[in-house]
Amino acid sequence: MDFEKFEKKEYFVNRELSWLKFDERVLSEARDKNLPLFDRLKFLSITASNLDEFFMVRVASLKDQVHAGYHKTDIAGMTAKEQLKEISVRTHELVHVQYNTLNRSLIPALEKAGMHLVAAHENLTEAQSVFVDRYFEDNVYPVLTPMAMDSSRPFPLIRNKTLNIGALISKKEKSDKLSKKDKTGELLFATVQVPSVLPRVVQIPSKKDGDTTVILLEEIIERNIDKLFLSYDVICAHPYRIMRNADLTIDEDEAEDLLVEIQRQLKKRQWGEVIRLEVEDKMDERLLKILKTEFDIKEADIFEINGPLDLTMLMKVYGADGFDAYKTPRYQPAPVPEFQNEKDIFQVIREGDVFLHHPYMSFDPVVNFVRQAAKDPDVLAIKQTLYRVSGNSPIIAALAQAAENGKQVSVLVELKARFDEENNIVWAKKLEKAGCHVIYGLVGLKTHSKITLVVRREETGIRRYVHLATGNYNDSTAKLYTDCGIFTCDERFGEDATAVFNMLSGYSEPKSWNKLIVAPIWMKDRFLSLIEREAENAKKGLPALIRAKMNSLCDPKIIAGLYYASSCGVQVELLVRGICCLKVGVPGISENIHVRSIVGEFLEHSRIFYFENGGNPEIYMGSADWMPRNLDRRVEIVFPVEDEKIKKELEHVLDLEFKDNVKAHILQPDGTYVKPDKRGKARLTLRWNSVLRQLRKQHFINTKKRNPAYSFRQSCGGYRGIKNSQKQK
């Protein structure tokens, strides 16, 4: 089908500006006074972290395009230069709101809660001053490396993302003749890095018993900075922070050893072009002029901050002890019902496909799957893709153990996983040392798919067990991200899984696939054909509906296909957490498309795709978003869900998320996002529903142990009793 008439630039939103709207939605959580206070701090920290990565990668890429003289427009008709101009305006507005939220709302609320942040060292009491000065002498001073700039010492290299204190200093014998209005040339520039090896947030004595008082490390250093330049007078001292271009450029065709090349490029990341400068808003103009000149940075890329630089430190404040009453209680994942018995994990999978929904369900079965396979004498081989793993990964340990036990272990470690490159290099070397076959992926493609294959010798012959998922094999993020997965030993999936790993290790693509849909081979075409089928069904008067949940939507062909389906009368309901380049409510184009974004306690990460198919629904899950990078430049896997029970479970998940009236933001025709009107309605979120379902399942399990004849339907009565008691509380 030719969707050309639906690909006009006026039908699309710029990707980068859409991302900024997403960060605004995260920021709205920090501004929501209905949330626990410390949760709001966490969201404010996340907005800052998001913005850092946005500048280091996306803004950096646009600047590279400008430098290269690249004038081609994006899908919304904007050049790189136009995008940078608009981004500068929007990000300055965003940062302004960030600090308004901190200064006007969060800090006063923290004060009431007994948490005091000393914003300036000049505000310390006498007792606090004594403590801070002693802390500096004992813990900070030995670590610092002050650097001055003069005719024999050039401007020092400042590392990416580091927090520094810049100062203007003068020889003591000349300082009496100087004033703040004197020329810069009569002053020397000096700088000292705030050491990242020391805690940024330092607890100090409080005025009142039971309260907690903290001060930031840079304030401690600034208070004592004269001790670093004993022969000089410090005229002024202010913190600053830079962001550099951290987008790696790797020519894989020329790189003989990908691992070595990535290690080399990672070192360069620290010294890329400066693309953002954050300074204190009261910084001395003479000092600011030096920084602007040395970093060769334009006014539009300078952010004058009314508050502490780098708000990611608020995550440390969030972790402070003694404030649990101001945080959402930590969610305890429910055990997976199918594994609540004495059966072997492989036996359970043989009895039927098993659905996992994290973090509402425990991630332990995924870890145990690999652990048991490592120990099982009948297991011959384990194959797995790894994109991001935790710092002390039990899965890595199990894979290494499997190799030491003589299993055939093949692991694809994606070295190009952004900002996890160093971590993954460490794991790759560890696995190789243990005897695993480590694959570094395909040239020019990232391997983003989430798949594990266990090959086992059984009485009936060789059987293949497969785990497929939407999220990473990371036991830490599995507690924070919503993701779905299945276990299966369906031979059709097993054959496809084997084909995937053969393709990754030996570049051999099978003649045909049974069930798995693989990018970049044919996934986009398959999605377009599924969308077109719904359109044709709508034309025939058959049931037609598309429901899709993903992180981001910006592929122009997919969007054009959705526009076509909408114009044919298909109802299109989309859950897009982050970037959405689609416009709703365009007459004759997208009147039947509805988009919502859910931003809440957990990061919505699962990808689920529902197609009505004339009354015979098809549901797919997988690792791919509807983005060009996923569909064209990555190895991704999407798989059909064929077990009827699991299909009903996924339909239930989608139903709940499309009914969410607490964390949802609804996209409007003017491009804004608004929260739904909750007046007169019960609050509905997936998290709360999952808590109730967990209580119901536990009630059933506990009663079943006492009475084997007890049915799940009977448990609903007890569940309602539990639910009512919860309401009363």
C-alpha positions in Angstrom: 0.0 0.0 0.0 1.3 3.5 -0.9 0.9 5.8 2.1 2.5 8.8 0.4 -0.5 11.1 0.9 -0.2 10.5 4.7 3.5 11.5 4.8 3.3 15.2 4.6 5.5 17.1 7.0 2.6 19.0 8.6 1.3 15.6 9.8 4.3 15.0 12.0 5.9 16.3 15.2 9.6 16.8 15.5 11.2 14.0 17.5 13.3 16.1 19.8 10.5 18.5 20.7 8.3 15.5 21.4 11.0 14.1 23.7 11.1 17.4 25.6 7.3 17.1 26.2 8.0 13.7 27.7 10.5 15.2 30.2 7.9 17.8 31.0 5.5 15.0 31.9 8.1 13.6 34.2 8.6 17.0 35.7 4.8 17.2 36.2 5.2 14.3 38.6 7.7 16.3 40.7 5.1 19.1 40.8 2.2 16.9 41.8 1.4 17.6 45.5 -0.7 14.5 45.7 2.5 12.4 45.5 4.7 11.7 48.6 7.3 14.4 49.0 10.4 12.2 48.5 8.9 10.7 45.4 8.6 14.2 43.9 12.4 14.7 44.6 13.1 11.4 42.7 11.1 12.6 39.7 12.9 16.0 39.7 16.2 14.1 39.7 15.1 11.9 36.8 14.2 15.0 34.7 17.7 16.3 35.2 19.3 12.9 34.3 17.1 12.7 31.2 18.1 16.2 30.1 21.8 15.3 30.5 21.5 12.4 28.2 19.4 14.3 25.8 22.1 17.0 25.4 25.0 14.5 25.2 23.4 12.4 22.5 20.5 14.2 20.7 21.7 17.8 20.8 25.2 16.7 20.1 24.1 14.8 17.0 22.2 18.0 15.7 25.4 20.1 16.3 27.4 17.5 14.3 24.9 17.9 11.5 25.3 21.7 11.5 29.1 21.5 11.6 28.9 19.1 8.6 26.7 21.5 6.6 23.8 19.0 6.6 20.7 20.8 5.5 18.2 17.9 5.0 15.0 18.4 7.1 13.4 15.9 9.5 9.9 14.3 9.1 8.4 17.6 10.5 10.3 19.7 8.0 12.8 21.2 10.4 16.5 21.6 9.7 19.1 20.8 12.4 19.8 24.5 13.0 16.0 25.2 13.4 15.7 22.3 15.8 18.6 23.6 17.9 17.1 27.0 18.1 13.7 25.7 19.3 15.4 23.2 21.7 17.3 26.0 23.4 14.1 27.9 24.0 12.3 24.9 25.4 15.1 23.6 27.5 15.7 27.0 29.2 12.0 27.0 30.0 12.1 23.5 31.3 15.1 24.2 33.6 13.4 27.4 34.9 10.4 25.3 35.9 12.7 22.6 37.4 14.3 25.2 39.8 11.0 26.9 40.5 9.7 23.5 41.6 12.7 22.9 43.8 12.9 26.4 45.4 9.3 27.3 45.8 7.7 23.9 46.5 10.1 21.1 47.4 12.6 22.9 49.7 9.9 24.5 51.9 8.1 21.1 52.1 11.4 19.4 53.1 11.9 22.0 55.8 8.5 21.1 57.3 9.4 17.4 57.1 12.6 17.9 59.1 15.0 17.8 56.2 17.1 21.0 55.9 19.3 21.8 52.9 21.8 24.5 53.6 21.9 26.3 50.3 24.9 28.5 51.0 27.8 28.0 53.4 27.3 31.6 54.6 24.1 30.3 56.4 25.9 27.8 58.6 25.7 28.2 62.4 28.9 28.4 64.4 28.7 24.7 65.4 28.0 23.7 61.8 30.9 25.8 60.5 33.3 24.1 62.9 32.0 20.6 61.7 32.2 21.5 58.1 35.8 22.9 58.3 37.0 19.8 60.1 35.3 17.6 57.5 37.1 19.6 54.8 40.5 19.2 56.5 40.0 15.4 57.2 38.1 14.2 54.1 38.1 16.7 51.3 41.4 18.6 51.2 43.6 15.6 50.6 41.6 14.6 47.5 41.5 18.0 45.8 43.7 19.1 42.9 43.5 22.9 42.4 44.6 24.2 39.0 45.5 27.7 38.0 45.8 29.2 34.5 48.7 31.6 33.5 51.2 32.0 30.7 52.9 28.7 31.6 49.8 26.8 32.4 47.1 26.6 29.8 43.4 26.2 30.6 42.9 22.7 32.0 40.9 20.0 30.3 37.5 19.8 32.1 35.9 16.4 32.0 32.4 15.8 30.8 29.5 16.1 33.4 31.9 16.9 36.2 31.0 19.6 38.7 33.8 22.2 39.2 34.4 25.4 41.1 35.9 28.3 39.1 37.7 31.1 40.8 39.4 34.4 40.1 42.5 34.8 42.2 45.1 37.5 42.7 48.5 37.7 44.3 48.1 38.9 47.9 50.4 41.9 47.5 48.2 43.1 44.5 44.8 42.3 45.9 44.4 45.5 47.9 44.5 47.5 44.7 41.8 45.4 42.9 38.1 45.7 43.0 35.4 43.7 41.4 35.3 46.2 38.5 39.0 45.6 37.7 40.0 44.1 34.4 40.1 40.4 34.0 43.6 40.5 32.7 44.9 41.4 36.2 43.3 38.3 37.6 44.2 34.6 37.3 41.7 31.9 36.6 41.8 28.8 38.8 39.5 25.8 39.1 39.1 22.7 41.2 36.9 19.7 40.4 34.4 18.6 43.0 35.5 15.0 43.5 32.9 12.4 42.5 34.6 9.9 44.8 33.2 11.7 47.8 29.6 12.0 48.8 28.0 15.1 47.2 25.4 15.4 50.0 27.0 15.7 53.4 25.1 15.4 56.6 26.0 17.9 59.3 24.7 18.7 62.9 21.1 20.0 63.1 19.8 22.9 65.1 17.0 20.7 66.4 17.2 17.1 67.7 15.5 14.6 65.3 16.0 16.8 62.2 18.4 16.0 59.4 20.6 18.8 57.9 22.7 18.4 54.8 25.0 20.6 52.8 26.4 20.0 49.3 30.1 19.2 48.9 30.7 22.2 46.6 29.6 24.6 49.3 32.1 23.0 51.7 34.9 23.4 49.1 33.8 27.0 48.3 33.9 27.9 52.0 37.5 26.7 52.3 38.8 27.5 48.8 41.3 30.0 50.1 43.2 27.1 51.7 43.9 25.8 48.2 45.6 29.0 47.1 47.6 30.2 50.1 49.6 32.9 48.2 46.5 34.3 46.6 43.4 36.1 47.5 40.2 34.6 46.2 38.2 37.4 44.5 35.2 35.2 43.6 34.4 31.5 43.4 31.4 29.9 41.7 30.4 26.3 40.6 30.1 25.4 36.9 29.4 22.2 34.9 29.8 21.3 31.3 28.2 18.8 29.0 30.2 17.4 26.1 29.3 15.6 22.9 29.2 11.9 24.1 27.7 10.3 20.9 30.2 7.6 19.9 31.2 7.4 16.2 32.4 3.9 15.5 33.4 2.7 12.0 32.8 -1.0 12.5 34.0 -1.9 9.0 37.4 -0.4 9.8 37.6 -1.6 13.4 39.6 -4.9 13.5 38.7 -5.4 17.1 35.3 -3.9 18.1 36.1 -4.2 21.8 39.3 -2.3 21.5 37.8 0.4 19.3 34.9 1.0 21.7 37.3 1.3 24.6 39.3 3.9 22.6 36.1 5.9 21.7 35.0 5.9 25.4 38.1 7.8 26.4 37.3 10.4 23.7 33.8 10.8 25.2 35.3 12.8 28.0 36.8 15.4 25.7 34.1 16.0 23.0 32.8 19.4 22.0 31.2 21.4 24.9 27.5 21.7 24.1 26.1 23.0 27.4 27.4 25.1 30.2 25.6 25.4 33.6 26.7 28.2 35.9 25.4 29.8 39.1 23.2 32.7 38.2 25.1 35.1 40.4 28.5 34.2 38.8 31.0 37.1 38.4 30.8 38.3 34.8 34.6 38.3 34.5 34.7 34.6 35.4 31.8 33.8 33.1 33.6 35.5 30.2 36.6 33.3 30.7 34.5 30.1 30.6 32.6 31.2 27.5 35.9 31.9 25.7 37.7 28.8 26.7 34.8 26.5 26.1 33.9 28.3 22.8 30.2 28.2 23.7 27.3 30.3 22.5 25.0 32.3 24.7 22.0 30.0 23.8 23.9 27.0 25.3 24.6 28.7 28.7 22.2 28.0 31.5 22.3 30.4 34.5 20.9 28.4 37.4 19.1 29.6 40.5 20.1 26.8 42.8 22.5 23.8 43.0 23.9 22.5 39.7 23.2 18.9 38.7 19.9 18.0 40.3 20.6 14.3 39.9 22.1 14.6 43.4 18.5 14.7 44.7 18.4 10.9 44.3 20.9 10.8 47.2 18.5 13.0 49.3 15.7 10.6 48.3 17.8 7.7 49.8 18.2 9.5 53.2 17.2 7.3 56.2 14.3 8.2 58.4 11.9 9.5 55.8 10.0 6.4 54.8 6.7 8.1 55.7 7.3 10.5 52.8 7.9 7.8 50.2 5.7 5.3 48.4 6.2 2.0 50.1 8.4 -0.3 48.1 6.4 -2.7 45.9 6.9 -6.3 46.7 6.6 -8.4 43.5 4.2 -11.3 43.7 5.5 -14.9 43.2 4.6 -16.4 39.8 1.7 -18.8 40.6 2.9 -21.5 38.2 6.1 -21.8 40.1 4.6 -22.0 43.6 5.2 -25.8 43.9 7.9 -28.3 44.1 8.0 -29.0 40.4 11.2 -28.6 38.3 11.1 -25.3 36.3 11.4 -27.3 33.0 8.4 -29.5 34.0 6.3 -26.4 34.6 7.2 -25.0 31.2 6.3 -28.3 29.6 2.9 -28.1 31.1 2.1 -24.9 29.3 3.4 -21.4 28.4 4.1 -19.2 31.5 3.4 -15.4 31.5 5.6 -13.0 33.5 4.7 -9.4 34.2 7.4 -7.4 36.0 7.7 -5.8 38.5 4.2 -7.0 39.6 5.6 -10.5 39.3 8.9 -11.6 40.6 11.9 -11.7 38.2 13.3 -14.7 40.1 12.0 -17.3 37.7 14.1 -15.8 34.9 17.3 -15.9 37.1 16.4 -19.5 38.2 15.8 -20.6 34.6 19.5 -19.9 33.8 20.7 -21.1 37.2 18.9 -24.4 36.9 20.1 -24.8 33.4 23.7 -24.3 34.5 23.4 -27.1 37.0 21.1 -29.5 35.2 23.2 -32.5 33.8 20.7 -32.9 31.0 21.2 -29.4 29.7 23.5 -29.3 26.7 23.6 -25.6 25.7 22.5 -22.1 26.9 22.3 -19.2 24.5 21.4 -15.7 25.5 21.4 -12.0 24.4 22.5 -9.4 26.9 22.0 -5.7 26.4 22.0 -4.2 29.8 22.7 -6.1 33.0 23.0 -5.2 36.7 26.2 -4.4 38.5 26.4 -7.7 40.2 24.4 -9.8 37.8 23.3 -13.3 39.0 22.6 -14.2 35.4 26.2 -13.5 34.4 27.4 -15.6 37.3 25.1 -18.5 36.2 26.3 -18.3 32.6 29.9 -18.5 33.8 29.1 -21.4 36.0 27.3 -23.2 33.2 30.5 -22.9 31.0 32.6 -24.2 33.8 30.2 -27.1 34.2 30.9 -28.0 30.6 27.8 -26.6 28.9 27.9 -25.0 25.5 27.3 -21.4 26.4 26.9 -18.7 23.7 26.3 -15.1 24.8 25.7 -12.1 22.6 26.9 -9.1 24.6 26.0 -5.8 22.9 29.0 -3.6 23.4 27.2 -0.6 21.8 24.5 -0.3 24.5 24.7 3.4 25.1 26.4 4.4 28.4 26.7 0.8 29.4 29.6 0.1 27.0 32.2 -0.1 29.8 30.1 -2.3 32.0 29.4 -4.7 29.1 33.1 -4.9 28.1 33.8 -6.0 31.7 31.1 -8.7 31.5 32.3 -9.9 28.1 35.8 -10.4 29.3 34.5 -12.3 32.4 32.4 -14.6 30.3 35.2 -15.3 27.8 37.5 -16.1 30.7 34.9 -18.6 32.1 34.8 -20.4 28.7 31.7 -18.9 27.1 31.5 -18.1 23.4 31.0 -14.4 23.4 29.5 -12.7 20.3 29.7 -9.0 19.8 26.8 -8.7 17.4 26.4 -7.8 13.7 28.3 -5.0 12.0 26.3 -1.9 11.8 23.5 -3.2 14.0 22.7 -3.2 17.7 21.3 -6.4 19.1 18.4 -5.2 21.3 16.4 -8.5 21.3 15.7 -10.3 24.6 15.9 -14.0 24.2 17.3 -17.0 26.0 17.5 -20.6 24.6 18.1 -23.7 26.7 18.8 -27.0 24.9 18.0 -30.1 27.0 18.4 -33.8 26.4 15.2 -35.7 27.5 13.7 -39.1 27.1 11.8 -38.1 24.0 14.8 -36.4 22.5 16.2 -32.9 22.3 13.8 -30.2 23.7 14.3 -26.5 23.5 13.1 -24.1 26.2 12.8 -20.4 25.3 12.4 -17.2 27.3 11.2 -14.2 25.3 10.7 -10.7 26.8 10.2 -7.0 26.3 12.9 -6.0 28.8 16.5 -6.6 29.7 18.0 -9.4 31.6 18.6 -7.0 34.5 17.5 -8.1 38.0 17.7 -4.5 39.2 15.7 -2.7 36.6 13.1 -5.5 36.6 12.0 -4.0 40.0 11.6 -0.6 38.4 10.4 -1.1 34.8 7.2 -2.7 33.7 8.0 -5.5 31.3 6.4 -8.7 30.1 7.8 -12.1 29.0 6.9 -15.7 28.4 8.5 -19.1 28.9 7.7 -21.7 26.2 8.9 -25.0 24.9 6.8 -24.9 21.8 9.1 -26.4 19.1 8.2 -23.7 16.6 9.6 -21.1 18.9 12.6 -23.3 19.7 13.5 -23.7 16.0 13.2 -19.9 15.5 15.3 -19.2 18.6 18.0 -21.5 17.2 17.8 -19.6 13.9 18.3 -16.3 15.7 21.5 -17.4 17.4 22.8 -19.0 14.2 22.2 -15.7 12.4 24.0 -13.7 15.1 27.0 -16.0 15.3 27.3 -17.3 11.8 25.4 -14.7 9.7 23.1 -17.5 8.4 19.5 -16.4 7.9 16.9 -19.3 7.6 14.8 -19.7 4.5 11.6 -19.2 6.6 10.5 -18.3 10.2 7.8 -20.1 12.1 6.7 -17.5 14.7 9.3 -14.9 15.5 9.2 -11.6 13.7 12.7 -10.3 13.3 14.1 -6.8 12.6 15.7 -5.5 10.5 14.7 -8.3 8.1 11.0 -8.1 7.8 9.4 -6.6 11.0 8.4 -3.3 9.6 6.7 -4.9 6.6 4.9 -7.3 8.9 3.6 -4.5 11.1 2.5 -2.5 8.0 0.6 -5.5 6.7 -1.1 -6.0 10.0 -2.1 -2.3 10.1 -3.4 -2.5 6.5 -5.4 -5.7 7.3 -7.3 -3.8 10.0 -8.0 -1.0 7.5 -9.3 -3.5 4.9 -11.5 -5.1 7.6 -12.9 -1.7 8.6 -13.8 -1.1 4.9 -15.7 -4.4 4.9 -17.6 -3.6 8.1 -15.7 -6.2 10.1 -14.4 -5.6 13.7 -11.3 -3.5 13.4 -9.1 -2.2 16.3 -5.4 -1.5 16.9 -4.1 -1.2 20.4 -0.3 -0.7 20.8 1.9 0.0 23.8 5.5 1.1 23.4 8.2 3.5 24.5 8.3 5.7 21.4 6.6 6.2 18.1 8.4 8.1 15.3 8.7 5.8 12.3 7.1 7.8 9.4 6.0 4.7 7.5 4.3 3.2 10.6 2.7 6.6 11.4 1.4 6.9 7.8 0.0 3.4 8.0 -1.9 4.3 11.2 -3.2 7.5 9.5 -4.5 5.4 6.6 -6.1 2.9 9.0 -7.7 5.8 10.9 -9.0 7.3 7.6 -10.6 3.9 6.9 -12.5 4.0 10.2 -10.1 1.9 12.4 -10.1 2.9 16.0 -6.4 3.3 17.0 -5.5 3.4 20.7 -1.9 4.0 21.5 0.0 4.0 24.8 3.3 5.8 24.0 5.3 6.7 27.1 8.0 8.9 25.5 8.4 10.3 22.0 5.3 10.5 19.8 5.7 12.1 16.3 2.1 11.4 15.4 -0.6 14.1 15.6 -4.1 13.4 16.7 -7.4 15.0 15.6 -6.2 15.9 12.1 -9.5 16.0 10.0 -9.7 13.1 7.7 -6.4 11.8 8.8 -6.2 11.0 12.6 -9.6 11.6 14.0 -9.8 8.0 15.1 -6.4 7.9 16.8 -6.1 8.4 20.6 -2.7 8.6 22.3 -1.9 8.6 26.0 1.3 8.5 28.0 1.6 6.9 31.4 4.4 8.3 33.7 4.4 6.9 37.2 6.2 5.0 39.8 7.5 2.4 37.3 9.0 3.1 34.0 6.6 1.8 31.3 8.8 -0.4 29.2 6.7 -3.2 27.8 5.8 -3.4 24.1 2.4 -5.0 23.4 0.6 -4.9 20.0 -3.1 -5.9 19.6 -4.8 -6.3 16.3 -8.6 -7.1 16.3 -8.3 -9.2 13.0 -12.0 -9.3 12.3 -12.9 -10.7 15.7 -10.1 -13.2 16.0 -7.5 -11.0 17.9 -3.8 -11.4 17.5 -1.4 -10.1 20.2 2.3 -9.6 19.9 5.0 -8.7 22.4 8.7 -7.9 21.9 11.7 -5.6 22.2 11.0 -3.2 19.4 9.4 0.3 19.5 8.0 1.8 16.3 11.1 3.8 15.6 13.5 3.7 12.6 16.4 2.6 14.8 14.4 -0.4 16.1 12.9 -1.5 12.8 15.8 -0.7 10.5 19.1 -0.6 12.5 18.7 -3.2 15.3 18.2 -6.9 15.7 14.8 -7.0 17.4 12.3 -9.8 18.1 8.6 -9.6 18.3 6.6 -12.7 19.0 3.0 -13.8 18.9 1.1 -14.7 22.1 -0.9 -17.8 21.3 -1.9 -19.2 24.7 -5.5 -18.1 25.2 -5.0 -17.6 29.0 -2.0 -15.3 28.4 -3.9 -13.4 25.7 -6.7 -12.6 28.2 -4.1 -11.5 30.8 -2.5 -9.1 28.2 -6.0 -7.8 27.2 -6.6 -7.1 30.9 -3.3 -5.2 31.2 -4.1 -3.1 28.1 -7.7 -2.4 29.4 -6.5 -1.2 32.7 -3.8 1.1 31.2 -6.3 2.6 28.7 -8.6 3.3 31.7 -5.9 4.8 33.9 -7.0 8.2 35.2 -4.2 8.9 37.7 -0.9 8.6 35.8 -2.1 9.0 32.2 -1.6 12.1 30.1 -3.8 12.4 27.0 -2.4 13.9 23.8 -4.5 16.8 22.4 -4.8 18.0 18.8 -2.7 21.1 19.7 0.2 18.9 20.8 -0.2 19.3 24.5 -0.8 16.6 27.0 -3.5 16.8 29.7 -4.5 14.6 32.6 -8.0 13.1 32.4 -10.8 14.5 34.6 -11.1 12.3 37.7 -14.1 14.1 39.2 -16.7 11.5 40.4 -14.6 8.6 39.3 -12.7 6.0 41.2 -8.9 6.2 40.9 -7.6 3.6 38.6 -4.0 2.5 38.0 -2.4 -0.7 37.0 -0.2 -0.7 40.1 -3.2 -0.5 42.5 -5.0 -3.2 40.5 -2.0 -5.4 40.7 -1.8 -5.0 44.4 -5.4 -6.3 44.7 -4.8 -9.1 42.3 -1.7 -10.1 44.3 -3.8 -10.2 47.5 -6.4 -12.3 45.7 -3.9 -14.8 44.4 -2.2 -15.1 47.8 -5.6 -15.6 49.4 -6.3 -18.4 47.0 -2.8 -20.0 47.4 -3.1 -20.0 51.2 -6.6 -21.4 51.3 -5.8 -24.0 48.6 -3.0 -25.4 50.9 -5.6 -25.9 53.6 -8.4 -27.1 51.3 -7.3 -28.7 48.0 -10.9 -28.6 46.7 -11.0 -24.8 47.0 -11.5 -23.1 43.6 -10.1 -19.8 42.3 -13.6 -18.5 41.7 -14.5 -19.1 45.4 -11.4 -17.0 46.3 -13.1 -13.9 44.8 -15.3 -13.6 47.9 -12.3 -13.6 50.2 -10.6 -11.2 47.8 -13.6 -8.8 47.9 -13.3 -8.9 51.7 -9.7 -8.1 51.5 -10.4 -5.3 49.0 -13.1 -3.8 51.3 -10.8 -3.9 54.3 -8.1 -2.1 52.3 -10.6 0.6 51.4 -11.5 1.1 55.1 -7.8 1.5 55.9 
